[in-house]
Amino acid sequence: MKRRDLLKTALAGSSMIAASGCVGDNAVSDNVDAGKFAQPNINPGKLTNEPWAREVMRNAGIDGLVAMSSVNVFYLTNYQSFLSKMQFPYASFGVFPRDENRASALVTSSVDQWAISNAERDYPPVIAYSAPIDWEPYAESQLWDEAPEATREFGSIWPSTPAALSDRERRWLAAGEQSRDSLEASPVYALARALRECGLEKGRIAVDDMRIADLLRSIGFDGVTCIDGDNTFRKIRVVKSETEISHMRTIARVNQAASIATIRKLQPGATHADINQIFGIEVAKRGATPMWLVAGGVGGLPNAQCIEGEPILFDAVCQINNYHGDFGRTVCLGEPSTKLRQRAALINAGWSAAFEAMRPGTRYSDIQRIARSAMRKTGLPEAKVGITPHSVGLQHTDEPYRDGLPFTVKDDLVLRENMTMTVDFPSMELGWGSCHLEDLIRITADGAEPLATMDDALIVV
């Protein structure tokens, strides 16, 4: 469906969203009773787009991936460890071999075994670590290539009443008992074992943090060749799996609903802090987590509060299951000026042309050129409007950059089926106000589809 067709019914759709405070399968009333909170449906399947990952790895001559950043570990394993959330160093690793006959591995603390045993997601085999029974001899590095004995006490140190155990508690205890004799003494020894079990002890490995190479060398595990793989992970993550697309569709609708509900509550005099608080509440009611919100610009509102008739850029992001929404509109409290209506129409024309241009084979630069041309053809007053395509997923800007440079430069990506992305159309004019428009979309086999409702750039409150 073309964007111009969508715009015919979109305003009615946005009115429905504002009234109900919800969109799609994750609807939740604005009147939330105590104990009845939104629980978005989360697809428990694997996140990794494995065929695409193996194609990227094959083209780069890479035998395996090792992740240490929480984003990439979650992508490879469908799990985020408690110690990672607490920002412990080296808390967990994900290992993914290119050989499809080899299983992946999740390296994580024995503390996580109870949560993993709940079997709420599709997890790879787990290699758990605890701590060394006696660390003092290892103050001398000559012993580091000999793995210390690991403590096996986790889980068994807590008292229990066998007759009163729930089924879940029995699984917790069973998980601890099953791993007692296979725990490693530290994260790095567990990682070395994972690499051996994945057939990667002599492989060429792309790592997202080069400290991994130093960790492995420190214990004498020097058969692997580690290369900087941050951009490799980004190249893989840019094309989404079906599980990821379901996550992106959910968060797009929830983020949009929370944003419109927030906008409808704005009044003259509201500060940026007020808007953030409203957004946080609306997001929480829908079972998501607020990330950030921009109202007016990165410096905030020009007059430190909402002014009647002043155009306000609104750009909001929340997440569910670590996947990001991204939604942008122009807000006006009271009657918009002619200039504002013309600016919104100009941005609408650019975004409409960009949407119709998005399909496999199109480049980011093509989208920018086509949108810019469409805006010029309107005959409306010209304005400074940014046009920034970017992928969205586990990160707000979930895309690779150009290879071969000592700094980060945005790449002119070629669109592929199952990319999830947006195009930012911000416009700021000091002394007047700011405008915006963006929606999340998925690239299909022959075009693009909106992941939520696409409508006019301008929302009048």
DRENDO-1510 file (C-alpha; in Angstrom, 1 decimal, always signed):
<recs>
REC; n; res; u; v; w
REC; 1; MET; +0.0; +0.0; +0.0 .
REC; 2; LYS; +1.3; +3.4; -1.0 .
REC; 3; ARG; +1.8; +6.1; +1.7 .
REC; 4; ARG; -0.6; +8.5; +0.0 .
REC; 5; ASP; -3.3; +5.8; +0.4 .
REC; 6; LEU; -2.5; +5.2; +4.0 .
REC; 7; LEU; -2.8; +9.0; +4.7 .
REC; 8; LYS; -6.4; +8.9; +3.8 .
REC; 9; THR; -7.4; +6.9; +6.8 .
REC; 10; ALA; -4.5; +7.6; +9.1 .
REC; 11; LEU; -6.0; +10.6; +11.0 .
REC; 12; ALA; -9.0; +8.5; +12.0 .
REC; 13; GLY; -6.6; +5.8; +13.1 .
REC; 14; SER; -4.6; +8.2; +15.3 .
REC; 15; SER; -7.8; +9.5; +16.9 .
REC; 16; MET; -8.6; +5.9; +17.8 .
REC; 17; ILE; -5.2; +5.4; +19.2 .
REC; 18; ALA; -5.5; +8.5; +21.4 .
REC; 19; ALA; -8.9; +7.4; +22.7 .
REC; 20; SER; -7.9; +3.9; +23.5 .
REC; 21; GLY; -4.3; +4.4; +24.5 .
REC; 22; CYS; -3.3; +1.2; +22.6 .
REC; 23; VAL; -2.4; -0.3; +19.3 .
REC; 24; GLY; -2.4; -3.9; +18.0 .
REC; 25; ASP; -2.1; -7.1; +20.0 .
REC; 26; ASN; -0.7; -5.5; +23.1 .
REC; 27; ALA; -3.6; -3.3; +23.9 .
REC; 28; VAL; -4.1; -2.1; +27.5 .
REC; 29; SER; -6.7; +0.3; +28.8 .
REC; 30; ASP; -5.5; +3.7; +30.2 .
REC; 31; ASN; -7.4; +2.7; +33.3 .
REC; 32; VAL; -5.1; +0.1; +34.7 .
REC; 33; ASP; -6.4; -1.8; +37.8 .
REC; 34; ALA; -4.0; -2.7; +40.5 .
REC; 35; GLY; -2.4; -6.1; +39.7 .
REC; 36; LYS; -3.6; -5.9; +36.0 .
REC; 37; PHE; -0.7; -4.6; +34.0 .
REC; 38; ALA; +0.3; -4.9; +30.3 .
REC; 39; GLN; +2.2; -8.1; +29.4 .
REC; 40; PRO; +3.3; -7.8; +25.8 .
REC; 41; ASN; +3.5; -11.1; +23.9 .
REC; 42; ILE; +7.1; -12.0; +23.4 .
REC; 43; ASN; +8.1; -14.5; +20.7 .
REC; 44; PRO; +10.4; -16.9; +22.6 .
REC; 45; GLY; +12.2; -18.1; +19.5 .
REC; 46; LYS; +15.8; -17.5; +18.5 .
REC; 47; LEU; +16.7; -14.0; +17.7 .
REC; 48; THR; +19.7; -14.6; +15.4 .
REC; 49; ASN; +19.1; -14.6; +11.7 .
REC; 50; GLU; +21.3; -17.6; +11.3 .
REC; 51; PRO; +21.4; -18.1; +7.5 .
REC; 52; TRP; +22.2; -14.4; +7.0 .
REC; 53; ALA; +24.8; -14.5; +9.8 .
REC; 54; ARG; +26.6; -17.5; +8.1 .
REC; 55; GLU; +26.5; -15.7; +4.7 .
REC; 56; VAL; +28.1; -12.6; +6.2 .
REC; 57; MET; +30.7; -14.8; +8.0 .
REC; 58; ARG; +31.5; -16.8; +4.9 .
REC; 59; ASN; +32.0; -13.7; +2.8 .
REC; 60; ALA; +34.4; -12.3; +5.5 .
REC; 61; GLY; +36.3; -15.6; +6.0 .
REC; 62; ILE; +35.2; -15.8; +9.7 .
REC; 63; ASP; +34.7; -19.2; +11.4 .
REC; 64; GLY; +32.9; -18.0; +14.5 .
REC; 65; LEU; +31.6; -15.1; +16.5 .
REC; 66; VAL; +32.2; -14.3; +20.2 .
REC; 67; ALA; +30.1; -11.6; +21.8 .
REC; 68; MET; +30.8; -9.8; +25.1 .
REC; 69; SER; +28.7; -6.7; +24.9 .
REC; 70; SER; +25.2; -7.2; +26.4 .
REC; 71; VAL; +23.5; -6.3; +23.1 .
REC; 72; ASN; +25.4; -8.9; +21.1 .
REC; 73; VAL; +25.3; -11.6; +23.8 .
REC; 74; PHE; +21.5; -11.2; +23.9 .
REC; 75; TYR; +21.3; -11.3; +20.1 .
REC; 76; LEU; +23.2; -14.6; +20.0 .
REC; 77; THR; +21.7; -16.3; +23.1 .
REC; 78; ASN; +18.3; -14.8; +23.8 .
REC; 79; TYR; +19.5; -14.1; +27.4 .
REC; 80; GLN; +20.8; -11.2; +29.4 .
REC; 81; SER; +22.5; -12.2; +32.6 .
REC; 82; PHE; +21.9; -10.7; +35.9 .
REC; 83; LEU; +25.5; -9.8; +36.3 .
REC; 84; SER; +25.4; -8.0; +33.0 .
REC; 85; LYS; +22.5; -5.9; +34.2 .
REC; 86; MET; +24.6; -5.1; +37.2 .
REC; 87; GLN; +27.4; -4.1; +34.9 .
REC; 88; PHE; +29.9; -6.7; +36.1 .
REC; 89; PRO; +32.9; -7.0; +33.8 .
REC; 90; TYR; +33.1; -10.2; +31.6 .
REC; 91; ALA; +29.7; -11.4; +33.0 .
REC; 92; SER; +28.7; -13.4; +29.9 .
REC; 93; PHE; +29.6; -14.4; +26.4 .
REC; 94; GLY; +27.8; -15.7; +23.3 .
REC; 95; VAL; +29.6; -18.0; +20.9 .
REC; 96; PHE; +28.2; -18.7; +17.4 .
REC; 97; PRO; +30.1; -21.1; +15.0 .
REC; 98; ARG; +29.7; -20.7; +11.3 .
REC; 99; ASP; +29.5; -24.5; +11.0 .
REC; 100; GLU; +25.8; -25.2; +11.2 .
REC; 101; ASN; +26.5; -28.7; +12.5 .
REC; 102; ARG; +27.9; -27.1; +15.7 .
REC; 103; ALA; +25.7; -25.7; +18.4 .
REC; 104; SER; +26.1; -22.2; +19.8 .
REC; 105; ALA; +26.9; -21.6; +23.4 .
REC; 106; LEU; +25.9; -19.2; +26.2 .
REC; 107; VAL; +28.7; -18.6; +28.8 .
REC; 108; THR; +27.2; -17.2; +32.0 .
REC; 109; SER; +27.3; -17.3; +35.7 .
REC; 110; SER; +25.9; -20.1; +37.8 .
REC; 111; VAL; +23.7; -17.4; +39.3 .
REC; 112; ASP; +21.7; -17.4; +36.1 .
REC; 113; GLN; +20.9; -21.1; +36.1 .
REC; 114; TRP; +17.6; -20.8; +38.0 .
REC; 115; ALA; +16.3; -18.2; +35.5 .
REC; 116; ILE; +17.5; -20.2; +32.5 .
REC; 117; SER; +15.9; -23.4; +33.8 .
REC; 118; ASN; +12.5; -21.6; +33.6 .
REC; 119; ALA; +12.8; -22.3; +29.9 .
REC; 120; GLU; +11.0; -19.2; +28.9 .
REC; 121; ARG; +13.1; -18.7; +25.7 .
REC; 122; ASP; +15.0; -20.7; +23.1 .
REC; 123; TYR; +18.5; -20.7; +24.7 .
REC; 124; PRO; +21.6; -22.4; +23.3 .
REC; 125; PRO; +23.5; -24.9; +25.5 .
REC; 126; VAL; +24.9; -23.2; +28.7 .
REC; 127; ILE; +28.4; -23.4; +30.0 .
REC; 128; ALA; +28.3; -21.9; +33.5 .
REC; 129; TYR; +31.1; -20.6; +35.7 .
REC; 130; SER; +31.2; -20.1; +39.5 .
REC; 131; ALA; +34.5; -19.1; +41.2 .
REC; 132; PRO; +37.8; -20.7; +42.1 .
REC; 133; ILE; +38.0; -22.7; +45.3 .
REC; 134; ASP; +41.5; -21.4; +45.9 .
REC; 135; TRP; +42.6; -18.3; +44.0 .
REC; 136; GLU; +45.7; -17.4; +45.9 .
REC; 137; PRO; +48.1; -19.7; +43.9 .
REC; 138; TYR; +47.0; -17.9; +40.8 .
REC; 139; ALA; +48.5; -14.6; +41.9 .
REC; 140; GLU; +51.5; -16.0; +39.9 .
REC; 141; SER; +50.6; -15.9; +36.2 .
REC; 142; GLN; +52.7; -19.0; +35.4 .
REC; 143; LEU; +49.7; -21.1; +36.6 .
REC; 144; TRP; +47.0; -19.4; +34.5 .
REC; 145; ASP; +47.0; -22.0; +31.7 .
REC; 146; GLU; +45.9; -24.6; +34.3 .
REC; 147; ALA; +42.3; -24.2; +35.1 .
REC; 148; PRO; +41.6; -23.9; +38.8 .
REC; 149; GLU; +39.0; -26.0; +40.5 .
REC; 150; ALA; +35.6; -24.4; +40.6 .
REC; 151; THR; +33.3; -24.1; +43.7 .
REC; 152; ARG; +30.2; -26.1; +43.3 .
REC; 153; GLU; +28.1; -24.7; +46.1 .
REC; 154; PHE; +25.6; -22.4; +44.3 .
REC; 155; GLY; +22.0; -23.5; +44.9 .
REC; 156; SER; +22.9; -26.1; +47.5 .
REC; 157; ILE; +23.8; -23.5; +50.1 .
REC; 158; TRP; +20.2; -22.4; +50.5 .
REC; 159; PRO; +17.9; -24.4; +52.8 .
REC; 160; SER; +14.8; -26.0; +51.3 .
REC; 161; THR; +11.7; -27.8; +52.3 .
REC; 162; PRO; +11.4; -30.7; +49.8 .
REC; 163; ALA; +7.7; -31.4; +50.5 .
REC; 164; ALA; +6.7; -27.8; +49.9 .
REC; 165; LEU; +8.7; -27.2; +46.7 .
REC; 166; SER; +6.9; -25.8; +43.6 .
REC; 167; ASP; +7.6; -27.3; +40.2 .
REC; 168; ARG; +9.6; -24.3; +39.4 .
REC; 169; GLU; +11.7; -24.6; +42.5 .
REC; 170; ARG; +12.4; -28.3; +41.7 .
REC; 171; ARG; +13.7; -27.2; +38.2 .
REC; 172; TRP; +16.0; -24.7; +39.9 .
REC; 173; LEU; +17.5; -27.3; +42.2 .
REC; 174; ALA; +17.8; -29.8; +39.4 .
REC; 175; ALA; +19.6; -27.3; +37.2 .
REC; 176; GLY; +22.1; -26.6; +39.9 .
REC; 177; GLU; +22.7; -30.3; +40.6 .
REC; 178; GLN; +23.1; -31.1; +36.9 .
REC; 179; SER; +25.9; -28.6; +36.5 .
REC; 180; ARG; +27.8; -29.1; +39.8 .
REC; 181; ASP; +30.5; -31.2; +38.2 .
REC; 182; SER; +30.9; -29.1; +35.0 .
REC; 183; LEU; +31.2; -25.6; +36.4 .
REC; 184; GLU; +34.3; -23.6; +35.3 .
REC; 185; ALA; +36.2; -21.4; +37.8 .
REC; 186; SER; +35.8; -18.1; +35.9 .
REC; 187; PRO; +34.3; -16.5; +32.7 .
REC; 188; VAL; +37.5; -16.9; +30.7 .
REC; 189; TYR; +38.0; -20.6; +31.4 .
REC; 190; ALA; +34.3; -21.1; +30.6 .
REC; 191; LEU; +34.8; -19.2; +27.3 .
REC; 192; ALA; +37.8; -21.3; +26.4 .
REC; 193; ARG; +35.7; -24.5; +26.9 .
REC; 194; ALA; +32.8; -23.1; +24.8 .
REC; 195; LEU; +35.2; -22.4; +22.0 .
REC; 196; ARG; +36.5; -26.0; +22.1 .
REC; 197; GLU; +33.0; -27.4; +22.2 .
REC; 198; CYS; +32.0; -25.2; +19.3 .
REC; 199; GLY; +35.0; -26.4; +17.2 .
REC; 200; LEU; +36.6; -23.0; +17.3 .
REC; 201; GLU; +39.8; -23.6; +19.2 .
REC; 202; LYS; +41.9; -23.0; +16.0 .
REC; 203; GLY; +39.4; -20.7; +14.3 .
REC; 204; ARG; +39.4; -17.1; +13.0 .
REC; 205; ILE; +37.0; -15.4; +15.4 .
REC; 206; ALA; +35.2; -12.0; +15.1 .
REC; 207; VAL; +34.9; -10.5; +18.5 .
REC; 208; ASP; +32.9; -7.4; +19.5 .
REC; 209; ASP; +35.5; -6.5; +22.1 .
REC; 210; MET; +39.2; -7.0; +21.6 .
REC; 211; ARG; +39.8; -7.6; +25.3 .
REC; 212; ILE; +38.5; -11.1; +24.5 .
REC; 213; ALA; +41.8; -11.8; +22.7 .
REC; 214; ASP; +43.8; -10.7; +25.7 .
REC; 215; LEU; +41.7; -12.8; +28.1 .
REC; 216; LEU; +42.2; -15.9; +26.1 .
REC; 217; ARG; +45.9; -15.3; +25.6 .
REC; 218; SER; +46.3; -14.8; +29.4 .
REC; 219; ILE; +45.3; -18.4; +30.0 .
REC; 220; GLY; +47.4; -19.9; +27.2 .
REC; 221; PHE; +44.4; -20.3; +24.8 .
REC; 222; ASP; +46.3; -18.9; +21.8 .
REC; 223; GLY; +45.2; -21.1; +18.9 .
REC; 224; VAL; +42.4; -18.7; +17.9 .
REC; 225; THR; +42.8; -15.6; +15.7 .
REC; 226; CYS; +40.7; -12.7; +17.0 .
REC; 227; ILE; +39.7; -9.9; +14.7 .
REC; 228; ASP; +37.7; -6.7; +15.5 .
REC; 229; GLY; +34.2; -7.8; +14.8 .
REC; 230; ASP; +32.0; -4.9; +16.0 .
REC; 231; ASN; +31.0; -4.1; +12.4 .
REC; 232; THR; +30.5; -7.7; +11.6 .
REC; 233; PHE; +27.9; -8.0; +14.3 .
REC; 234; ARG; +26.2; -4.9; +12.9 .
REC; 235; LYS; +26.2; -6.3; +9.4 .
REC; 236; ILE; +24.5; -9.4; +10.6 .
REC; 237; ARG; +22.0; -7.7; +12.9 .
REC; 238; VAL; +20.8; -5.2; +10.2 .
REC; 239; VAL; +18.7; -8.0; +8.5 .
REC; 240; LYS; +16.2; -9.2; +11.0 .
REC; 241; SER; +14.9; -12.7; +11.8 .
REC; 242; GLU; +11.1; -13.5; +11.9 .
REC; 243; THR; +11.3; -13.4; +15.7 .
REC; 244; GLU; +12.9; -10.0; +15.6 .
REC; 245; ILE; +10.4; -8.7; +13.2 .
REC; 246; SER; +7.6; -9.7; +15.6 .
REC; 247; HIS; +9.4; -7.8; +18.4 .
REC; 248; MET; +9.8; -4.8; +16.2 .
REC; 249; ARG; +6.1; -4.8; +15.2 .
REC; 250; THR; +5.1; -5.0; +18.9 .
REC; 251; ILE; +7.4; -2.2; +20.0 .
REC; 252; ALA; +6.5; +0.1; +17.1 .
REC; 253; ARG; +2.8; -0.1; +18.0 .
REC; 254; VAL; +3.4; +0.3; +21.7 .
REC; 255; ASN; +5.8; +3.2; +21.3 .
REC; 256; GLN; +3.4; +5.0; +19.0 .
REC; 257; ALA; +0.5; +4.5; +21.3 .
REC; 258; ALA; +2.4; +5.8; +24.3 .
REC; 259; SER; +3.7; +8.7; +22.3 .
REC; 260; ILE; +0.3; +9.8; +21.0 .
REC; 261; ALA; -1.2; +9.4; +24.5 .
REC; 262; THR; +1.5; +11.6; +25.8 .
REC; 263; ILE; +1.0; +14.2; +23.2 .
REC; 264; ARG; -2.8; +14.4; +23.8 .
REC; 265; LYS; -2.1; +15.2; +27.5 .
REC; 266; LEU; +0.2; +18.2; +26.8 .
REC; 267; GLN; -0.8; +21.7; +27.9 .
REC; 268; PRO; +0.7; +25.1; +27.7 .
REC; 269; GLY; +3.3; +25.4; +30.5 .
REC; 270; ALA; +4.4; +21.8; +30.4 .
REC; 271; THR; +8.2; +21.4; +30.8 .
REC; 272; HIS; +10.4; +18.8; +29.3 .
REC; 273; ALA; +10.5; +17.0; +32.6 .
REC; 274; ASP; +6.7; +17.0; +32.7 .
REC; 275; ILE; +6.6; +15.4; +29.2 .
REC; 276; ASN; +9.2; +12.8; +30.1 .
REC; 277; GLN; +7.2; +11.8; +33.2 .
REC; 278; ILE; +4.0; +11.5; +31.2 .
REC; 279; PHE; +5.7; +9.4; +28.6 .
REC; 280; GLY; +7.3; +7.2; +31.2 .
REC; 281; ILE; +3.9; +6.5; +32.7 .
REC; 282; GLU; +2.3; +5.8; +29.3 .
REC; 283; VAL; +5.1; +3.5; +28.3 .
REC; 284; ALA; +4.9; +1.6; +31.6 .
REC; 285; LYS; +1.2; +1.1; +31.3 .
REC; 286; ARG; +1.8; -0.7; +28.0 .
REC; 287; GLY; +4.5; -3.1; +29.4 .
REC; 288; ALA; +7.5; -1.3; +27.9 .
REC; 289; THR; +10.5; +0.6; +29.2 .
REC; 290; PRO; +11.1; +4.3; +28.4 .
REC; 291; MET; +14.5; +5.0; +26.8 .
REC; 292; TRP; +14.5; +8.7; +25.9 .
REC; 293; LEU; +12.3; +11.5; +24.5 .
REC; 294; VAL; +13.2; +14.7; +22.7 .
REC; 295; ALA; +10.7; +17.5; +22.8 .
REC; 296; GLY; +11.7; +20.7; +20.9 .
REC; 297; GLY; +15.3; +19.6; +20.2 .
REC; 298; VAL; +18.3; +18.2; +21.9 .
REC; 299; GLY; +18.5; +21.4; +24.0 .
REC; 300; GLY; +14.9; +20.9; +25.0 .
REC; 301; LEU; +12.0; +23.4; +24.6 .
REC; 302; PRO; +13.1; +26.8; +23.3 .
REC; 303; ASN; +11.2; +28.6; +26.1 .
REC; 304; ALA; +11.6; +25.8; +28.7 .
REC; 305; GLN; +7.9; +25.1; +28.4 .
REC; 306; CYS; +5.2; +24.4; +25.9 .
REC; 307; ILE; +3.9; +27.6; +24.3 .
REC; 308; GLU; +0.5; +27.8; +22.5 .
REC; 309; GLY; +1.0; +27.9; +18.7 .
REC; 310; GLU; +4.7; +27.0; +18.8 .
REC; 311; PRO; +5.8; +24.0; +16.7 .
REC; 312; ILE; +7.4; +21.3; +18.8 .
REC; 313; LEU; +9.5; +18.4; +17.5 .
REC; 314; PHE; +8.5; +15.2; +19.3 .
REC; 315; ASP; +10.8; +12.2; +19.0 .
REC; 316; ALA; +10.3; +9.2; +21.4 .
REC; 317; VAL; +11.9; +5.8; +22.0 .
REC; 318; CYS; +10.9; +3.0; +24.3 .
REC; 319; GLN; +11.8; -0.7; +24.2 .
REC; 320; ILE; +10.4; -4.2; +24.8 .
REC; 321; ASN; +12.7; -7.2; +25.1 .
REC; 322; ASN; +15.6; -4.8; +24.3 .
REC; 323; TYR; +14.1; -3.9; +20.9 .
REC; 324; HIS; +13.6; -0.2; +20.2 .
REC; 325; GLY; +10.6; +1.7; +18.9 .
REC; 326; ASP; +11.2; +5.1; +17.2 .
REC; 327; PHE; +8.4; +7.6; +16.6 .
REC; 328; GLY; +8.4; +11.3; +15.5 .
REC; 329; ARG; +5.8; +13.9; +15.0 .
REC; 330; THR; +5.2; +17.7; +15.0 .
REC; 331; VAL; +3.1; +18.9; +17.9 .
REC; 332; CYS; +1.2; +22.2; +18.1 .
REC; 333; LEU; -0.9; +23.3; +21.1 .
REC; 334; GLY; -3.7; +25.4; +19.6 .
REC; 335; GLU; -4.2; +26.6; +16.0 .
REC; 336; PRO; -1.2; +26.1; +13.8 .
REC; 337; SER; +0.1; +28.9; +11.7 .
REC; 338; THR; +0.0; +28.8; +7.9 .
REC; 339; LYS; +3.8; +28.4; +7.9 .
REC; 340; LEU; +3.6; +25.4; +10.2 .
REC; 341; ARG; +0.9; +23.7; +8.0 .
REC; 342; GLN; +3.1; +24.3; +5.0 .
REC; 343; ARG; +6.2; +23.0; +6.7 .
REC; 344; ALA; +4.3; +19.8; +7.8 .
REC; 345; ALA; +3.0; +19.4; +4.3 .
REC; 346; LEU; +6.6; +19.7; +2.9 .
REC; 347; ILE; +7.8; +17.0; +5.3 .
REC; 348; ASN; +4.8; +14.8; +4.5 .
REC; 349; ALA; +5.7; +15.0; +0.8 .
REC; 350; GLY; +9.3; +14.0; +1.5 .
REC; 351; TRP; +8.4; +11.1; +3.8 .
REC; 352; SER; +5.7; +9.8; +1.4 .
REC; 353; ALA; +8.2; +9.7; -1.5 .
REC; 354; ALA; +10.8; +8.1; +0.7 .
REC; 355; PHE; +8.4; +5.4; +1.7 .
REC; 356; GLU; +7.5; +4.6; -1.8 .
REC; 357; ALA; +11.2; +4.4; -2.8 .
REC; 358; MET; +12.1; +1.9; -0.1 .
REC; 359; ARG; +12.6; -1.6; -1.4 .
REC; 360; PRO; +15.5; -4.1; -1.8 .
REC; 361; GLY; +18.3; -2.7; -3.9 .
REC; 362; THR; +17.6; +1.0; -3.0 .
REC; 363; ARG; +20.4; +2.8; -1.2 .
REC; 364; TYR; +20.2; +5.3; +1.7 .
REC; 365; SER; +21.4; +8.0; -0.7 .
REC; 366; ASP; +18.6; +7.1; -3.2 .
REC; 367; ILE; +16.0; +7.7; -0.4 .
REC; 368; GLN; +17.5; +11.1; +0.4 .
REC; 369; ARG; +17.7; +12.2; -3.2 .
REC; 370; ILE; +14.1; +11.1; -4.0 .
REC; 371; ALA; +12.7; +12.7; -0.9 .
REC; 372; ARG; +14.5; +15.9; -1.5 .
REC; 373; SER; +13.3; +16.1; -5.1 .
REC; 374; ALA; +9.7; +15.4; -4.0 .
REC; 375; MET; +9.8; +18.3; -1.5 .
REC; 376; ARG; +11.1; +20.7; -4.1 .
REC; 377; LYS; +8.3; +19.7; -6.5 .
REC; 378; THR; +5.6; +20.7; -4.0 .
REC; 379; GLY; +6.2; +24.4; -4.6 .
REC; 380; LEU; +6.0; +25.0; -0.9 .
REC; 381; PRO; +8.4; +27.3; +0.8 .
REC; 382; GLU; +11.8; +25.6; +1.1 .
REC; 383; ALA; +13.2; +24.8; +4.5 .
REC; 384; LYS; +16.2; +23.1; +6.1 .
REC; 385; VAL; +15.0; +19.5; +6.6 .
REC; 386; GLY; +17.2; +16.6; +7.6 .
REC; 387; ILE; +16.7; +13.3; +5.8 .
REC; 388; THR; +18.4; +10.5; +7.7 .
REC; 389; PRO; +17.6; +6.8; +7.0 .
REC; 390; HIS; +18.7; +4.5; +9.8 .
REC; 391; SER; +18.1; +0.9; +10.8 .
REC; 392; VAL; +16.4; +0.3; +14.2 .
REC; 393; GLY; +16.5; -2.9; +16.3 .
REC; 394; LEU; +18.5; -3.8; +19.4 .
REC; 395; GLN; +20.1; -0.4; +19.1 .
REC; 396; HIS; +18.4; +2.8; +18.0 .
REC; 397; THR; +20.9; +3.0; +15.2 .
REC; 398; ASP; +21.2; -0.7; +14.5 .
REC; 399; GLU; +23.4; -0.7; +11.4 .
REC; 400; PRO; +27.0; -1.1; +10.2 .
REC; 401; TYR; +29.3; +1.7; +9.4 .
REC; 402; ARG; +32.0; +2.0; +6.6 .
REC; 403; ASP; +34.9; -0.5; +6.9 .
REC; 404; GLY; +38.5; +0.6; +6.7 .
REC; 405; LEU; +38.5; +3.9; +8.6 .
REC; 406; PRO; +39.9; +4.8; +12.0 .
REC; 407; PHE; +36.6; +6.6; +12.9 .
REC; 408; THR; +32.9; +5.9; +12.4 .
REC; 409; VAL; +31.3; +7.1; +9.1 .
REC; 410; LYS; +27.7; +6.2; +8.2 .
REC; 411; ASP; +27.6; +3.7; +5.3 .
REC; 412; ASP; +25.4; +4.2; +2.2 .
REC; 413; LEU; +23.6; +0.9; +2.9 .
REC; 414; VAL; +21.7; -1.1; +0.2 .
REC; 415; LEU; +18.3; -2.1; +1.5 .
REC; 416; ARG; +17.5; -5.8; +2.0 .
REC; 417; GLU; +14.4; -7.6; +2.7 .
REC; 418; ASN; +13.6; -7.8; +6.5 .
REC; 419; MET; +15.6; -4.7; +7.4 .
REC; 420; THR; +13.6; -2.7; +9.9 .
REC; 421; MET; +14.2; +1.1; +9.7 .
REC; 422; THR; +13.0; +4.6; +9.7 .
REC; 423; VAL; +13.8; +7.9; +8.0 .
REC; 424; ASP; +14.2; +11.0; +10.3 .
REC; 425; PHE; +12.7; +14.2; +8.9 .
REC; 426; PRO; +13.6; +16.9; +11.5 .
REC; 427; SER; +13.4; +20.6; +10.8 .
REC; 428; MET; +14.5; +23.3; +13.3 .
REC; 429; GLU; +14.3; +27.0; +13.0 .
REC; 430; LEU; +15.5; +29.0; +16.0 .
REC; 431; GLY; +13.1; +31.7; +16.9 .
REC; 432; TRP; +10.2; +29.9; +15.4 .
REC; 433; GLY; +10.1; +26.2; +16.3 .
REC; 434; SER; +10.8; +22.6; +15.2 .
REC; 435; CYS; +9.1; +19.8; +13.2 .
REC; 436; HIS; +9.6; +16.1; +12.8 .
REC; 437; LEU; +8.1; +13.0; +11.2 .
REC; 438; GLU; +9.3; +9.4; +11.3 .
REC; 439; ASP; +7.7; +5.9; +11.4 .
REC; 440; LEU; +9.1; +2.4; +11.7 .
REC; 441; ILE; +8.9; +0.2; +8.6 .
REC; 442; ARG; +10.0; -3.2; +7.4 .
REC; 443; ILE; +11.5; -3.8; +4.0 .
REC; 444; THR; +9.5; -6.5; +2.1 .
REC; 445; ALA; +10.4; -8.5; -1.0 .
REC; 446; ASP; +9.1; -5.7; -3.3 .
REC; 447; GLY; +8.6; -2.6; -1.1 .
REC; 448; ALA; +8.0; -1.6; +2.5 .
REC; 449; GLU; +5.3; -2.0; +5.1 .
REC; 450; PRO; +4.6; +0.2; +8.1 .
REC; 451; LEU; +5.1; -1.6; +11.5 .
REC; 452; ALA; +2.5; +0.8; +13.1 .
REC; 453; THR; +0.1; +3.5; +11.8 .
REC; 454; MET; +1.6; +6.1; +9.4 .
REC; 455; ASP; -0.2; +9.5; +9.5 .
REC; 456; ASP; +0.3; +13.2; +9.1 .
REC; 457; ALA; +3.4; +14.9; +10.5 .
REC; 458; LEU; +1.3; +17.5; +12.4 .
REC; 459; ILE; -0.7; +16.7; +15.6 .
REC; 460; VAL; -2.8; +19.5; +16.9 .
REC; 461; VAL; -3.8; +19.4; +20.6 .
</recs>
